[in-house]
Amino acid sequence: MSAAAPQEPAVVVAAGTVPRSEEVLTDEALTFVAALHRRFTPRRSELLARRRERRDEIARTARLDFLPETAAIRDGDWRVAPAPEALNDRRVEITGPTDRKMTINALNSGARVWLADFEDASAPTWENVVLGQLNLIDAYERRIDFTTPEGKSYALRPDEELATVVMRPRGWHLDERHLVVDGEPVPGAFVDFGLYFFHNAQRLLAKGKGPYFYLPKTESHLEARLWNDVFVFAQDYLGVPQGTIRATVLIETITAAFEMEEILYELRDHASGLNAGRWDYLFSIVKNFRDGGEKFVLPDRNAVTMTAPFMRAYTELLVRTCHKRGAHAIGGMAAFIPSRRDPEVNAKALEKVKADKDREAADGFDGSWVAHPDLVPVARASFDAVLGDRPNQKDRLREDVHVTAGQLLAIDSLDARPTYEGLRNAVQVGIRYIEAWLRGLGAVAIFNLMEDAATAEISRSQIWQWINAGVVLDNGEKATAELARRVAAEELAAIRAEIGDESFAAGSWQQAHDLLLQVALDERYVDFLTLPAYELLG
């Protein structure tokens, strides 16, 4: 009788070694992540299938409305749990990936909150996933510093001056191929959340804070319910009091905009607010109403500001919903990167940032996002002018706001049309962003703006939509696959001329060009650009 074959271990790290990874990937931490995976991944898979069915239905009917079956929740008298002290004043939040330099700069930035990003601002190489966790542990232990090749040193300010961390795990749709449990890749959301919560929950409680999270790309209240069940399980598992976790949900999909109250209700013991995310929201409109015809065709992305009627309906409803339920309403991103060389560009851009933040503060938002430390004082001044010494304006109920389904879907209420320059910009930004992402960079400065994966998603979505809708651009040319290929070839040649043959060859430019055209020109609309891109990531 032959000996039984040795059993494969239940949890496998299928990746090369990352320095100090043993401090993050401990047996106990991996056991916790495996417990999350076994208990909750089947439900996550069901919810992803439900997403696809719902999206196909919306695409077929071009209809979306508030849910009749949850009317009692919208009409009910309930509030979310009171905000913990560390999250009560959120007037300025800075966003960015968790590399070592950004960790120090964001914590030191003067912002009240740092969105420590494992999602759209981070390309999910295994090194980024593991070292990002390590950098946060090191920051909480105050053993983090950084010196540039030029010799400039960075170190943390005193604890009381540091931003409160709100960590953003990956969305439900992304798997982590480097961590395998029972032969299956673990969802990236459980890897990011699980490792962070396991290592830092007690550390944060000892500092008078807690494990706080931003939840990305939520599409329904059922997905929020899954997160809530994950939180309850995780707190029990580590013996942490229920309600210690707090979550802010990004309302960055069109379907979630119709379920804001239900999302807060599902998370009510753990909810701390909602956030308005523009690029993913527009990407979601294209994705869901992809066959909806001319009525749903978006103009150039830069023409869709937060003052567009349908965007204004969405943000006003968000503030109304949050304050009605005692939650924070957090505004959108100021992505401008100040230039050290061009004071005129700076002056114009900072004027726009100020106007944007003034409008948000006047509308009732309790805080807003910036992408660069130099913008923290600008945003803070806008909110200081309205809030004064108050931590927020949740008492401003905005009972004047009454938003209909028609207003949320009135894409054609915007007086703007797609242009040739808009197509060219989508190609330019798409190629440049994807190339950097394939090299492991998720937050990328392009044309004086800090771009992340949502930028690439709206760029490729607009190319796809304009071609499929047969849009005629402002110069009289019809948007076609041939035109997109021509513009992409011109852009690739321009990049080669700009950076030189050697740098071009060292990059991933041809791969980025090919991937952009693949997802922009395929007849079948790919749900997320990052899914095929992940297959190419080292």
Secondary structure, DSSP 8 states (H G I E B T S, - for coil): ---------SEEE-S---TTHHHHS-HHHHHHHHHHHHHHHHHHHHHHHHHHHHHHHHHHH------GGGHHHHHS--------GGGT--SEEEEEE--HHHHHHHHTSS-SEEEEESSTTS---HHHHHHHHHHHHHHHTT--EEE-TT--EEE---GGGS-EEEEE---TT-EEEEEEETTEEEEHHHHHHHHHHHHHHHHHHHTT---EEEE-S--SHHHHHHHHHHHHHHHHHHT--TT--EEEEEE-SHHHHTTHHHHHHHTTTTEEEEEE-HHHHHHHHHHHTTTS-GGG----GGG--TTSHHHHHHHHHHHHHHHHTT-EEEEEEE-B---SS-HHHHHHHHHHHHHHHHHHHHHT-SEEEESSGGGHHHHHHHHHHHHTT-S--TT---TT----HHHHT-GGGS-----HHHHHHHHHHHHHHHHHHHTT--SEEETTEEE-HHHHHHHHHHHHHHHHTT-B-TTS-B--HHHHHHHHHHHHHHHHHHH-HHHHHHTTHHHHHHHHHHHHH-SS--S-THHHHHHH--
